[in-house]
């Protein structure tokens, strides 16, 4: 009988810990975001924050990042070549 009561109490404590952990994870991911590491432009190789970069996926897994200056330069070169 005592073992059953201890087992039930253990499951209740584990349930509270699990719920508290999930709440902490949800609050941590939805709140403030950690500053992202800078990513290098695929053309000029200058580091920029990912929020300022244009992302292009090649194939299934390779991601390339381009800065807005390089995109503008490439667009100007393409329109001049026509």
C-alpha positions as CSV (number, residue, x, y, z in Angstrom):
1,X,0.0,0.0,0.0
2,X,2.8,2.4,0.9
3,X,4.7,1.6,-2.3
4,X,1.5,2.4,-4.3
5,X,1.1,5.8,-2.7
6,X,4.8,6.6,-3.2
7,X,4.5,5.6,-6.9
8,X,1.5,7.8,-7.4
9,X,3.2,10.7,-5.7
10,X,6.2,10.2,-7.9
11,X,4.1,10.3,-11.0
12,X,2.4,13.5,-9.8
13,X,5.7,15.2,-9.2
14,X,7.0,14.1,-12.6
15,X,3.9,15.5,-14.2
16,X,4.4,18.8,-12.5
17,X,8.0,18.9,-13.6
18,X,7.1,18.0,-17.2
19,X,4.4,20.7,-17.4
20,X,6.8,23.3,-15.9
21,X,9.5,22.3,-18.3
22,X,7.1,22.6,-21.3
23,X,5.9,26.0,-20.2
24,X,9.5,27.2,-19.8
25,X,10.4,26.0,-23.3
26,X,7.3,27.7,-24.8
27,X,8.0,31.0,-23.0
28,X,11.7,30.9,-23.9
29,X,11.1,30.4,-27.6
30,X,8.2,32.8,-28.0
31,X,9.7,35.7,-26.0
32,X,12.8,37.5,-26.8
33,X,15.0,36.0,-29.5
34,X,18.7,35.6,-29.1
35,X,20.8,37.7,-31.5
36,X,21.6,35.6,-34.5
37,X,25.1,35.0,-35.7
38,X,26.1,37.0,-38.7
39,X,26.0,35.1,-42.0
40,X,28.5,35.8,-44.9
41,X,27.2,36.9,-48.3
42,X,27.8,34.2,-51.0
43,X,29.2,36.9,-53.4
44,X,31.1,39.5,-51.4
45,X,31.8,37.3,-48.2
46,X,30.9,40.3,-45.9
47,X,29.1,39.3,-42.7
48,X,25.6,40.6,-42.2
49,X,22.8,39.7,-39.8
50,X,20.5,37.0,-41.3
51,X,17.5,39.3,-41.0
52,X,19.1,41.6,-43.6
53,X,20.1,38.8,-46.0
54,X,18.1,37.2,-48.8
55,X,18.1,33.4,-48.5
56,X,18.2,31.0,-51.4
57,X,18.0,27.3,-51.1
58,X,19.8,25.1,-53.6
59,X,18.7,21.5,-53.7
60,X,17.5,19.9,-50.5
61,X,19.9,21.3,-48.0
62,X,22.3,24.0,-49.2
63,X,21.4,27.6,-48.2
64,X,23.0,30.6,-49.8
65,X,22.7,34.1,-48.3
66,X,23.0,37.3,-50.4
67,X,23.2,40.9,-49.2
68,X,21.0,43.5,-50.8
69,X,24.0,45.4,-52.3
70,X,25.1,42.3,-54.2
71,X,21.6,41.6,-55.4
72,X,21.3,45.1,-56.7
73,X,24.7,44.9,-58.4
74,X,23.8,41.6,-60.1
75,X,20.4,43.0,-61.2
76,X,22.1,46.0,-62.7
77,X,24.7,43.8,-64.5
78,X,21.9,41.6,-65.9
79,X,19.9,44.5,-67.1
80,X,22.9,46.2,-68.7
81,X,23.8,43.0,-70.5
82,X,20.4,42.8,-72.3
